[in-house]
Amino acid sequence: MKNSTDIKEEVRQFIIETTFAPAEQVKNDTLIFEQGIFDSMGFISLIVFIENTFNLNPKDSELLEENFKSVNAIANFIERKLN
């Protein structure tokens, strides 16, 4: 099972590669939607990435801003779903 650091790095790399954002702009606590790094289409690609990479299927009720607002929040969400 992947640890928290590995999950955060995978998510962070996905965000950087998908958005072409400078790596230094995407920190673990960066608010990716508020900073304009991701938009609604980015959110859809993020959900597909989570489903494919971590074999998870988020429920509609879990698609809340608090679960996806930063790399830290996304990693916490993934860890909760894996456990």
Summary of the structure (lengths in Angstrom):
residues: 83
radius of gyration: 11.6
end to end distance: 9.9
largest distance: 32.1
contacts: 220
relative contact order: 0.19
helix: 64%
strand: 0%
